[in-house]
Amino acid sequence: MRLQSVRPATLSGLYRDLLVHGGKEARPLSRATVDYVHAILRKAFNDAVRSDQLLVTNPAERAKRPRGGPRGLREVWTAEQLRTFLNAASHHRLSAFFRVAAYTGARRGEVSNLRWADIDWDAPALRIKGSVGIIAGQRVEGTTKSGRERLVSLDAGTVDVLRDLRRKQVENQLALGDAWTETGHVFTSGDGVPINPDSMTALMAKTIRAYNAALPPDVPALPVARLHDLRHVHATHLLLAGVPVHVVADRLGHADPAITLRVYAHVLRQHAAGVADVFAAAIEPGHDATPAAANDSSAHPGAAALLARPLASPDLEPENPRSLSL
């Protein structure tokens, strides 16, 4: 079949067939595997549209994937829990990776793909140009999920962390001399080779386990989280702080703010609890903007209280160790 002949219905039929008898000896494949196939095809067709201009539209965008039951909810770390994790990871040479992921909302593959040339120290900001994934054990670079570059602003603290990392990397490079492999990447192994994204996923899990193992019995454990959950932490706290959805969507690299609305609908519903009183306070001088039910322990907490406790986040963007962080 010619590439130009592929239609959304073609891919929808493929997904149904894979789900029923796409495995070895015609055995069914899991929905996660079919989702992975869809992600790879969507990426390939997106490149055909944007990079090679072989197609006008991406048929995978409108293809229907088989749906299963609802996925479980995950807890999003509170600000205190994020600080706890970053502090626990601070001893590691690559701790800056987690800081950048949490403070920019970038995907694992996007952070892994960063070069020093992508950092605008004056703005300050990151230019996210592409992504990295592991396929068949090989590090593969490609475009971002949306196929677009984006500029993500940086806070002063993250800039300091990156400057310190750059200084240490240069010192290491000078010490190794010809043994150093220069690629220009921000996050590398000790000899300059770009990191394997899977290694960072494993390092995060190892750090959480080590922190919890050392806790006294009366101290609450740090909830288990994936590297991709740092992206959820970033988006959730921005939305609860009142940052407009379209701004958050642009920062996350969502092609359409509707994606952000769908993924974080629960956060927006929680944040809307006191909106009526905010409006009343703007129109009626002297009106108390505090929600009327704020003092009722059974009422829904306001945004400030929500930021202090774990929030349920839908597992709609699963981190697949094999994927290109699509």
C-alpha positions as CSV (number, residue, x, y, z in Angstrom):
1,M,0.0,0.0,0.0
2,R,1.3,3.4,-0.9
3,L,1.9,5.9,1.9
4,Q,-0.6,8.3,0.5
5,S,-3.3,5.6,0.4
6,V,-3.3,5.1,4.2
7,R,-6.5,6.5,5.8
8,P,-7.6,6.8,9.4
9,A,-9.9,3.8,8.9
10,T,-7.0,1.8,7.6
11,L,-5.1,2.3,10.9
12,S,-8.2,1.8,13.0
13,G,-8.7,-1.6,11.4
14,L,-5.1,-2.5,11.9
15,Y,-5.4,-1.7,15.6
16,R,-8.5,-3.9,16.0
17,D,-6.7,-6.8,14.2
18,L,-3.6,-6.4,16.4
19,L,-5.8,-6.4,19.6
20,V,-7.5,-9.7,18.5
21,H,-4.7,-11.7,16.8
22,G,-1.6,-9.5,16.3
23,G,0.8,-11.5,18.5
24,K,2.8,-14.7,17.9
25,E,0.7,-17.6,16.7
26,A,-2.2,-15.2,16.2
27,R,-2.5,-14.5,19.9
28,P,-4.0,-11.2,21.0
29,L,-1.8,-8.2,21.9
30,S,-2.4,-6.0,25.0
31,R,-3.9,-2.6,24.7
32,A,-0.6,-1.1,25.9
33,T,1.2,-2.7,22.9
34,V,-1.4,-1.5,20.5
35,D,-1.0,2.0,22.0
36,Y,2.7,1.7,21.4
37,V,2.2,0.8,17.8
38,H,-0.1,3.8,17.4
39,A,2.5,6.1,18.9
40,I,5.2,4.9,16.6
41,L,3.0,5.3,13.5
42,R,1.8,8.7,14.6
43,K,5.4,9.8,14.9
44,A,6.4,8.4,11.5
45,F,3.4,9.9,9.8
46,N,4.0,13.2,11.5
47,D,7.6,13.2,10.1
48,A,6.1,12.5,6.7
49,V,3.9,15.5,7.0
50,R,6.3,18.1,8.6
51,S,9.8,17.0,7.7
52,D,9.5,15.2,4.4
53,Q,6.2,16.8,3.2
54,L,5.1,13.5,1.7
55,L,1.6,13.9,3.2
56,V,-0.7,16.8,3.8
57,T,-2.3,15.3,7.0
58,N,-1.4,12.7,9.5
59,P,-4.0,9.8,9.3
60,A,-2.9,8.5,12.7
61,E,-4.3,11.6,14.3
62,R,-7.8,10.6,13.5
63,A,-7.5,6.8,13.7
64,K,-9.5,5.2,16.5
65,R,-7.7,3.0,18.9
66,P,-9.4,0.2,20.8
67,R,-10.5,1.4,24.2
68,G,-10.3,-0.7,27.4
69,G,-11.5,0.1,30.9
70,P,-10.5,3.3,32.6
71,R,-7.0,3.4,33.9
72,G,-6.2,3.9,37.5
73,L,-5.5,7.3,39.0
74,R,-2.1,8.3,40.2
75,E,-1.1,10.7,42.9
76,V,0.7,13.8,41.9
77,W,3.4,14.9,44.4
78,T,2.9,17.9,46.5
79,A,5.4,20.7,46.4
80,E,6.9,19.3,49.6
81,Q,7.2,15.8,48.2
82,L,8.9,17.2,45.0
83,R,11.4,19.1,47.2
84,T,12.0,15.9,49.2
85,F,12.8,13.9,46.1
86,L,15.1,16.6,44.5
87,N,17.0,16.8,47.8
88,A,17.3,13.0,47.9
89,A,18.7,13.0,44.4
90,S,21.0,16.0,44.8
91,H,24.0,13.9,45.6
92,H,24.0,12.3,42.1
93,R,26.0,13.7,39.3
94,L,22.8,13.9,37.1
95,S,20.4,15.3,39.7
96,A,20.0,18.4,37.4
97,F,18.1,16.2,35.0
98,F,15.3,15.8,37.5
99,R,15.3,19.5,38.3
100,V,14.9,20.4,34.6
101,A,12.2,17.8,34.1
102,A,10.2,19.0,37.1
103,Y,10.6,22.7,36.5
104,T,10.0,22.8,32.8
105,G,7.4,19.9,32.3
106,A,9.5,18.6,29.4
107,R,9.2,14.9,28.5
108,R,11.9,12.5,29.4
109,G,13.1,12.2,25.8
110,E,13.1,15.9,25.4
111,V,15.3,16.5,28.4
112,S,17.7,13.7,27.2
113,N,18.0,15.4,23.8
114,L,19.0,18.9,25.2
115,R,22.2,20.4,23.9
116,W,24.0,23.3,25.6
117,A,23.4,25.3,22.4
118,D,19.6,25.0,23.1
119,I,19.9,27.1,26.3
120,D,19.4,30.8,26.0
121,W,21.2,32.0,29.1
122,D,20.0,35.6,28.7
123,A,16.3,34.9,28.3
124,P,16.7,32.5,30.2
125,A,14.9,29.7,28.4
126,L,15.3,26.2,26.8
127,R,14.6,25.6,23.1
128,I,13.2,22.1,22.9
129,K,13.9,20.9,19.4
130,G,13.6,17.1,19.5
131,S,13.3,13.9,21.6
132,V,15.2,10.7,22.3
133,G,14.1,7.2,22.9
134,I,15.4,3.7,23.1
135,I,14.3,1.3,20.3
136,A,15.7,-2.3,20.2
137,G,18.4,-1.2,22.7
138,Q,19.6,1.7,20.5
139,R,19.4,5.4,21.3
140,V,17.3,7.1,18.6
141,E,16.8,10.8,18.1
142,G,13.7,12.3,16.5
143,T,11.3,15.2,16.6
144,T,9.1,16.2,19.5
145,K,5.7,14.5,19.9
146,S,4.0,17.4,18.1
147,G,6.8,17.8,15.6
148,R,7.2,21.4,16.7
149,E,10.0,23.2,18.5
150,R,9.1,25.3,21.6
151,L,10.7,27.8,23.9
152,V,10.3,27.1,27.6
153,S,11.3,29.8,30.1
154,L,13.6,28.9,33.0
155,D,13.6,30.1,36.6
156,A,16.7,31.5,38.2
157,G,17.3,28.5,40.4
158,T,17.2,26.1,37.5
159,V,19.7,28.4,35.6
160,D,22.1,28.2,38.5
161,V,21.8,24.4,38.6
162,L,22.5,24.2,34.8
163,R,25.5,26.6,35.1
164,D,26.9,24.4,37.9
165,L,26.4,21.3,35.8
166,R,28.2,23.0,32.8
167,R,31.1,23.9,35.0
168,K,31.5,20.4,36.3
169,Q,31.2,18.9,32.8
170,V,33.9,21.2,31.5
171,E,36.2,20.3,34.4
172,N,35.6,16.6,33.7
173,Q,36.2,17.1,30.0
174,L,39.6,18.8,30.7
175,A,40.6,16.0,33.1
176,L,39.8,13.2,30.6
177,G,41.3,14.9,27.5
178,D,41.1,12.7,24.4
179,A,39.0,10.2,26.3
180,W,36.1,12.6,26.4
181,T,33.4,12.2,23.7
182,E,32.2,15.7,22.7
183,T,28.5,15.7,21.5
184,G,27.3,19.0,23.0
185,H,24.6,17.3,25.1
186,V,23.7,18.7,28.5
187,F,23.2,15.3,30.2
188,T,26.0,12.8,29.5
189,S,27.8,9.9,31.1
190,G,31.1,10.5,32.8
191,D,33.0,10.3,29.4
192,G,30.7,12.6,27.5
193,V,28.4,10.0,25.8
194,P,24.7,11.1,25.8
195,I,22.7,9.4,28.6
196,N,20.3,6.6,28.0
197,P,16.8,7.8,29.0
198,D,16.0,4.5,30.5
199,S,18.9,5.0,32.9
200,M,17.2,8.1,34.3
201,T,14.0,6.3,34.8
202,A,15.8,3.6,36.7
203,L,17.7,6.2,38.7
204,M,14.5,7.9,39.9
205,A,13.0,4.6,41.0
206,K,16.3,3.7,42.8
207,T,16.4,7.1,44.5
208,I,12.9,6.8,45.8
209,R,13.5,3.3,47.1
210,A,16.7,4.3,48.9
211,Y,15.1,7.3,50.5
212,N,12.1,5.3,51.8
213,A,14.3,2.5,53.1
214,A,16.3,4.9,55.3
215,L,13.2,6.6,56.8
216,P,12.3,6.1,60.5
217,P,9.1,4.0,61.0
218,D,7.0,7.1,62.0
219,V,7.9,9.2,58.9
220,P,5.6,8.9,55.8
221,A,7.2,7.3,52.8
222,L,7.6,9.2,49.6
223,P,4.9,7.9,47.2
224,V,6.2,5.9,44.2
225,A,6.3,8.0,41.0
226,R,7.6,7.7,37.5
227,L,9.9,10.1,35.8
228,H,7.0,11.1,33.5
229,D,5.0,12.1,36.7
230,L,7.3,15.1,37.1
231,R,5.6,16.4,34.0
232,H,2.2,16.0,35.8
233,V,3.5,17.7,38.9
234,H,4.6,20.7,36.8
235,A,1.3,21.0,34.9
236,T,-0.9,20.4,38.0
237,H,0.8,23.1,40.1
238,L,0.7,25.6,37.3
239,L,-3.0,25.1,36.7
240,L,-3.8,25.3,40.4
241,A,-1.8,28.5,40.6
242,G,-4.1,30.0,38.0
243,V,-1.9,29.9,34.9
244,P,-4.1,29.9,31.8
245,V,-4.6,26.6,30.1
246,H,-3.2,27.7,26.8
247,V,0.0,28.9,28.4
248,V,0.4,25.5,30.2
249,A,-0.4,23.7,26.9
250,D,2.3,25.7,25.1
251,R,4.8,24.9,27.9
252,L,4.1,21.2,27.8
253,G,4.2,21.1,24.0
254,H,0.6,20.0,23.6
255,A,-0.4,20.5,20.0
256,D,-3.9,21.7,21.1
257,P,-5.0,23.2,24.5
258,A,-7.9,20.7,24.2
259,I,-5.4,18.0,25.1
260,T,-4.4,19.8,28.3
261,L,-8.1,20.3,29.1
262,R,-8.8,16.6,28.7
263,V,-5.7,15.3,30.6
264,Y,-6.1,17.8,33.5
265,A,-9.8,18.2,33.6
266,H,-9.9,17.0,37.3
267,V,-7.4,19.8,38.3
268,L,-9.5,22.5,36.6
269,R,-12.6,21.3,38.3
270,Q,-10.9,21.5,41.7
271,H,-9.5,24.9,40.9
272,A,-13.0,26.2,40.0
273,A,-14.3,25.6,43.5
274,G,-14.0,29.3,44.5
275,V,-14.5,31.0,41.1
276,A,-18.0,32.3,41.9
277,D,-16.7,34.2,44.9
278,V,-13.8,35.6,42.9
279,F,-16.2,37.0,40.4
280,A,-18.5,38.4,43.2
281,A,-15.5,40.1,44.8
282,A,-14.5,41.7,41.6
283,I,-18.1,43.1,41.0
284,E,-19.2,43.8,44.6
285,P,-16.8,46.0,46.8
286,G,-16.3,44.5,50.2
287,H,-17.3,40.9,49.2
288,D,-15.2,38.3,50.8
289,A,-13.4,36.3,48.0
290,T,-13.0,33.3,50.4
291,P,-15.5,30.5,49.3
292,A,-18.5,30.5,51.6
293,A,-17.8,26.9,52.5
294,A,-14.1,27.4,53.3
295,N,-14.6,26.9,57.0
296,D,-16.7,23.8,56.5
297,S,-14.4,20.7,56.9
298,S,-16.6,18.8,54.6
299,A,-16.4,21.4,51.8
300,H,-14.0,21.2,48.9
301,P,-10.6,22.9,49.8
302,G,-9.4,25.9,47.9
303,A,-6.4,26.0,45.6
304,A,-3.9,26.7,48.4
305,A,-5.0,23.6,50.3
306,L,-5.0,21.5,47.2
307,L,-1.3,22.4,46.6
308,A,-0.5,20.9,50.0
309,R,-1.9,17.5,49.4
310,P,-1.6,14.7,46.8
311,L,-3.8,15.0,43.8
312,A,-5.2,12.3,41.6
313,S,-3.8,12.5,38.1
314,P,-5.1,10.4,35.2
315,D,-2.5,8.0,33.7
316,L,-3.2,9.3,30.2
317,E,0.4,9.8,29.1
318,P,2.1,6.5,30.1
319,E,5.9,6.4,30.1
320,N,6.9,3.4,28.0
321,P,10.6,2.6,28.4
322,R,10.7,1.5,24.7
323,S,9.0,4.6,23.3
324,L,10.4,7.8,21.9
325,S,8.7,9.8,24.7
326,L,6.0,10.4,22.2
